């Protein structure tokens, strides 16, 4: 989860200023990577939950389909 986004890393330089800048850049890259991966996981979980609910409704209604045809004919005649 905390891998850098698109493997964008900044190599540390020789001076303290360059090292601190590299650490900050790498932390931002890891934060972006974490956020993107987390949003992808949440979206996948939401889609999976939707398919589960839809599938459960379909499983309950599937046995009623043979009754639906005659019921619509009778309802149309009345």
N, CA and C atoms as an extended XYZ file, in Angstrom:
234
Properties=species:S:1:pos:R:3:atomname:S:1:resname:S:1:resid:I:1 pbc="F F F"
N         0.820       -1.201        0.000 N   UNK     1
C         0.000        0.000        0.000 CA  UNK     1
C         0.864        1.266        0.000 C   UNK     1
N         2.023        1.198        0.625 N   UNK     2
C         2.831        2.406        0.755 CA  UNK     2
C         3.959        2.476       -0.266 C   UNK     2
N         3.847        1.724       -1.347 N   UNK     3
C         4.852        1.818       -2.407 CA  UNK     3
C         4.707        3.177       -3.090 C   UNK     3
N         5.799        3.729       -3.579 N   UNK     4
C         5.702        5.033       -4.245 CA  UNK     4
C         4.822        4.963       -5.485 C   UNK     4
N         4.132        6.048       -5.765 N   UNK     5
C         3.252        6.109       -6.926 CA  UNK     5
C         4.082        6.047       -8.197 C   UNK     5
N         3.790        5.099       -9.043 N   UNK     6
C         4.474        4.895      -10.319 CA  UNK     6
C         5.991        4.827      -10.160 C   UNK     6
N         6.410        4.360       -9.007 N   UNK     7
C         7.840        4.203       -8.692 CA  UNK     7
C         8.617        5.496       -8.871 C   UNK     7
N         7.977        6.600       -8.608 N   UNK     8
C         8.638        7.903       -8.692 CA  UNK     8
C         9.345        8.140       -7.358 C   UNK     8
N        10.646        8.027       -7.368 N   UNK     9
C        11.427        8.280       -6.170 CA  UNK     9
C        12.543        9.259       -6.510 C   UNK     9
N        12.922       10.012       -5.515 N   UNK    10
C        14.005       10.977       -5.675 CA  UNK    10
C        15.220       10.447       -4.925 C   UNK    10
N        16.337       10.237       -5.613 N   UNK    11
C        17.527        9.756       -4.905 CA  UNK    11
C        18.094       10.854       -4.019 C   UNK    11
N        18.574       10.488       -2.825 N   UNK    12
C        19.129       11.520       -1.935 CA  UNK    12
C        20.452       12.047       -2.488 C   UNK    12
N        20.659       13.308       -2.308 N   UNK    13
C        21.900       13.942       -2.755 CA  UNK    13
C        22.966       13.884       -1.673 C   UNK    13
N        23.968       14.712       -1.821 N   UNK    14
C        25.081       14.697       -0.872 CA  UNK    14
C        24.879       15.688        0.279 C   UNK    14
N        24.134       16.740        0.045 N   UNK    15
C        23.947       17.736        1.110 CA  UNK    15
C        22.690       17.426        1.918 C   UNK    15
N        22.626       17.993        3.096 N   UNK    16
C        21.479       17.783        3.987 CA  UNK    16
C        20.203       18.340        3.359 C   UNK    16
N        20.284       19.477        2.685 N   UNK    17
C        19.119       20.079        2.034 CA  UNK    17
C        18.561       19.157        0.953 C   UNK    17
N        19.430       18.562        0.164 N   UNK    18
C        18.974       17.647       -0.896 CA  UNK    18
C        18.369       16.383       -0.305 C   UNK    18
N        18.934       15.902        0.780 N   UNK    19
C        18.384       14.693        1.431 CA  UNK    19
C        16.988       14.955        2.004 C   UNK    19
N        16.828       16.113        2.636 N   UNK    20
C        15.510       16.450        3.193 CA  UNK    20
C        14.484       16.640        2.080 C   UNK    20
N        14.896       17.239        0.976 N   UNK    21
C        13.990       17.412       -0.168 CA  UNK    21
C        13.617       16.053       -0.757 C   UNK    21
N        14.577       15.133       -0.832 N   UNK    22
C        14.307       13.791       -1.346 CA  UNK    22
C        13.345       13.045       -0.427 C   UNK    22
N        13.529       13.192        0.877 N   UNK    23
C        12.620       12.536        1.838 CA  UNK    23
C        11.205       13.091        1.677 C   UNK    23
N        11.088       14.398        1.542 N   UNK    24
C         9.759       15.007        1.383 CA  UNK    24
C         9.115       14.556        0.068 C   UNK    24
N         9.884       14.548       -1.013 N   UNK    25
C         9.340       14.098       -2.307 CA  UNK    25
C         8.891       12.649       -2.244 C   UNK    25
N         9.696       11.813       -1.611 N   UNK    26
C         9.348       10.392       -1.522 CA  UNK    26
C         8.124       10.166       -0.629 C   UNK    26
N         7.991       10.955        0.423 N   UNK    27
C         6.810       10.828        1.289 CA  UNK    27
C         5.543       11.255        0.543 C   UNK    27
N         5.634       12.310       -0.247 N   UNK    28
C         4.477       12.748       -1.040 CA  UNK    28
C         4.117       11.670       -2.057 C   UNK    28
N         5.121       11.087       -2.693 N   UNK    29
C         4.871       10.034       -3.676 CA  UNK    29
C         4.207        8.823       -3.025 C   UNK    29
N         4.650        8.469       -1.820 N   UNK    30
C         4.045        7.346       -1.114 CA  UNK    30
C         2.620        7.673       -0.659 C   UNK    30
N         2.385        8.917       -0.255 N   UNK    31
C         1.034        9.318        0.146 CA  UNK    31
C         0.080        9.265       -1.044 C   UNK    31
N         0.540        9.719       -2.199 N   UNK    32
C        -0.295        9.646       -3.400 CA  UNK    32
C        -0.557        8.188       -3.758 C   UNK    32
N         0.478        7.349       -3.694 N   UNK    33
C         0.302        5.924       -3.979 CA  UNK    33
C        -0.689        5.268       -3.037 C   UNK    33
N        -0.588        5.595       -1.751 N   UNK    34
C        -1.523        5.052       -0.768 CA  UNK    34
C        -2.952        5.492       -1.060 C   UNK    34
N        -3.141        6.769       -1.364 N   UNK    35
C        -4.479        7.301       -1.617 CA  UNK    35
C        -5.105        6.665       -2.858 C   UNK    35
N        -4.337        6.559       -3.926 N   UNK    36
C        -4.869        5.979       -5.159 CA  UNK    36
C        -5.226        4.507       -4.947 C   UNK    36
N        -4.355        3.776       -4.278 N   UNK    37
C        -4.631        2.351       -4.035 CA  UNK    37
C        -5.820        2.168       -3.102 C   UNK    37
N        -5.933        3.009       -2.090 N   UNK    38
C        -7.063        2.923       -1.167 CA  UNK    38
C        -8.376        3.216       -1.885 C   UNK    38
N        -8.402        4.241       -2.726 N   UNK    39
C        -9.619        4.568       -3.471 CA  UNK    39
C        -9.989        3.430       -4.431 C   UNK    39
N        -8.999        2.806       -5.042 N   UNK    40
C        -9.279        1.682       -5.936 CA  UNK    40
C        -9.875        0.510       -5.157 C   UNK    40
N        -9.343        0.240       -3.973 N   UNK    41
C        -9.894       -0.841       -3.153 CA  UNK    41
C       -11.312       -0.530       -2.685 C   UNK    41
N       -11.559        0.706       -2.290 N   UNK    42
C       -12.903        1.089       -1.851 CA  UNK    42
C       -13.910        1.017       -2.996 C   UNK    42
N       -13.492        1.442       -4.191 N   UNK    43
C       -14.384        1.366       -5.353 CA  UNK    43
C       -14.682       -0.092       -5.688 C   UNK    43
N       -13.674       -0.953       -5.616 N   UNK    44
C       -13.892       -2.372       -5.895 CA  UNK    44
C       -14.827       -2.997       -4.863 C   UNK    44
N       -14.667       -2.629       -3.595 N   UNK    45
C       -15.553       -3.153       -2.551 CA  UNK    45
C       -16.986       -2.682       -2.752 C   UNK    45
N       -17.160       -1.435       -3.158 N   UNK    46
C       -18.501       -0.899       -3.409 CA  UNK    46
C       -19.161       -1.612       -4.587 C   UNK    46
N       -18.410       -1.827       -5.647 N   UNK    47
C       -18.956       -2.536       -6.813 CA  UNK    47
C       -19.290       -3.977       -6.452 C   UNK    47
N       -18.412       -4.626       -5.681 N   UNK    48
C       -18.675       -5.997       -5.259 CA  UNK    48
C       -19.930       -6.083       -4.394 C   UNK    48
N       -20.118       -5.115       -3.505 N   UNK    49
C       -21.321       -5.101       -2.666 CA  UNK    49
C       -22.573       -4.900       -3.524 C   UNK    49
N       -22.484       -4.030       -4.533 N   UNK    50
C       -23.628       -3.824       -5.424 CA  UNK    50
C       -23.983       -5.079       -6.204 C   UNK    50
N       -22.969       -5.757       -6.720 N   UNK    51
C       -23.227       -7.006       -7.435 CA  UNK    51
C       -23.801       -8.075       -6.511 C   UNK    51
N       -23.362       -8.092       -5.262 N   UNK    52
C       -23.882       -9.070       -4.312 CA  UNK    52
C       -25.362       -8.827       -4.028 C   UNK    52
N       -25.728       -7.583       -3.815 N   UNK    53
C       -27.142       -7.238       -3.564 CA  UNK    53
C       -27.982       -7.557       -4.800 C   UNK    53
N       -27.514       -7.137       -5.985 N   UNK    54
C       -28.254       -7.405       -7.217 CA  UNK    54
C       -28.394       -8.903       -7.468 C   UNK    54
N       -27.318       -9.647       -7.226 N   UNK    55
C       -27.367      -11.099       -7.402 CA  UNK    55
C       -28.318      -11.759       -6.426 C   UNK    55
N       -28.341      -11.277       -5.189 N   UNK    56
C       -29.268      -11.840       -4.194 CA  UNK    56
C       -30.715      -11.597       -4.581 C   UNK    56
N       -31.017      -10.404       -5.069 N   UNK    57
C       -32.380      -10.106       -5.526 CA  UNK    57
C       -32.742      -10.984       -6.717 C   UNK    57
N       -31.794      -11.167       -7.619 N   UNK    58
C       -32.039      -11.989       -8.806 CA  UNK    58
C       -32.279      -13.450       -8.437 C   UNK    58
N       -31.539      -13.953       -7.456 N   UNK    59
C       -31.718      -15.341       -7.018 CA  UNK    59
C       -33.104      -15.526       -6.403 C   UNK    59
N       -33.589      -14.525       -5.683 N   UNK    60
C       -34.913      -14.618       -5.066 CA  UNK    60
C       -36.010      -14.534       -6.127 C   UNK    60
N       -35.840      -13.672       -7.126 N   UNK    61
C       -36.885      -13.474       -8.133 CA  UNK    61
C       -36.870      -14.524       -9.245 C   UNK    61
N       -35.751      -15.214       -9.453 N   UNK    62
C       -35.633      -16.166      -10.564 CA  UNK    62
C       -36.704      -17.266      -10.535 C   UNK    62
N       -37.019      -17.884       -9.392 N   UNK    63
C       -38.070      -18.911       -9.382 CA  UNK    63
C       -39.469      -18.353       -9.679 C   UNK    63
N       -39.664      -17.061       -9.545 N   UNK    64
C       -40.982      -16.469       -9.787 CA  UNK    64
C       -41.231      -16.179      -11.266 C   UNK    64
N       -40.225      -16.276      -12.113 N   UNK    65
C       -40.397      -15.964      -13.528 CA  UNK    65
C       -41.412      -16.866      -14.245 C   UNK    65
N       -41.466      -18.180      -13.979 N   UNK    66
C       -42.501      -18.978      -14.647 CA  UNK    66
C       -43.927      -18.570      -14.282 C   UNK    66
N       -44.122      -18.027      -13.110 N   UNK    67
C       -45.454      -17.587      -12.677 CA  UNK    67
C       -45.802      -16.240      -13.304 C   UNK    67
N       -44.801      -15.465      -13.659 N   UNK    68
C       -45.007      -14.112      -14.175 CA  UNK    68
C       -45.768      -14.103      -15.496 C   UNK    68
N       -45.470      -15.036      -16.403 N   UNK    69
C       -46.139      -15.066      -17.709 CA  UNK    69
C       -47.641      -15.224      -17.597 C   UNK    69
N       -48.126      -16.309      -16.975 N   UNK    70
C       -49.592      -16.440      -16.804 CA  UNK    70
C       -50.212      -15.311      -15.994 C   UNK    70
N       -49.480      -14.773      -15.021 N   UNK    71
C       -50.031      -13.698      -14.199 CA  UNK    71
C       -50.228      -12.442      -15.056 C   UNK    71
N       -49.325      -12.166      -15.965 N   UNK    72
C       -49.489      -11.009      -16.843 CA  UNK    72
C       -50.630      -11.199      -17.820 C   UNK    72
N       -50.806      -12.427      -18.315 N   UNK    73
C       -51.933      -12.702      -19.232 CA  UNK    73
C       -53.252      -12.504      -18.501 C   UNK    73
N       -53.360      -13.069      -17.307 N   UNK    74
C       -54.606      -12.942      -16.526 CA  UNK    74
C       -54.827      -11.473      -16.174 C   UNK    74
N       -53.771      -10.781      -15.790 N   UNK    75
C       -53.912       -9.370      -15.443 CA  UNK    75
C       -54.337       -8.540      -16.649 C   UNK    75
N       -53.871       -8.890      -17.849 N   UNK    76
C       -54.253       -8.179      -19.059 CA  UNK    76
C       -55.708       -8.433      -19.430 C   UNK    76
N       -56.199       -9.632      -19.178 N   UNK    77
C       -57.588       -9.947      -19.497 CA  UNK    77
C       -58.561       -9.308      -18.525 C   UNK    77
N       -58.120       -9.090      -17.304 N   UNK    78
C       -59.022       -8.488      -16.329 CA  UNK    78
C       -59.034       -7.002      -16.518 C   UNK    78
